[in-house]
Amino acid sequence: MGDRAVVGIKERTDAPTLYVYLHWAGSVQDELLANALEKAMPRILMKDGAYAQRIIVSQMVGDQWDSELGAGLYVGGTWHGGDYDTLKVVDIERQVVMTCAMSDSDDVRYEVDIETFL
């Protein structure tokens, strides 16, 4: 068991999605993502998607890199094993945060621009 969270990050709209898996962050997923996006905003506004993606991942994972049950990364896929019904996917190029079904991340329930999400 855990409090699993999954957040997707797309550097470009047509790029594969990089997913961050956090074993103990489901209940604070939106707060973690908002903090990470705040740190990455200068790079997002500069249209430096690759560096913004690195900042988001680093901020979300924090010091959990050394823990076996801390965090993981994976690319692609549409089914995700988080503990909640939805997950967030950030499209850096379009500057939006999408709320998607956990069982099918291609099923976008709604989206807001990053500034509104913050």
Secondary structure, 3 states (H helix, E strand, C coil): CCECEEEEEECCCCCCCEEEEECECHHHHHHHHHHHHHHHHHHHHCCCHHHHHHHHHHHHHCCHHHCCCCEEEEECCCCCCCCCCEEEEEECCCCEEEEEECCEEEEEEEEEEHHHHC
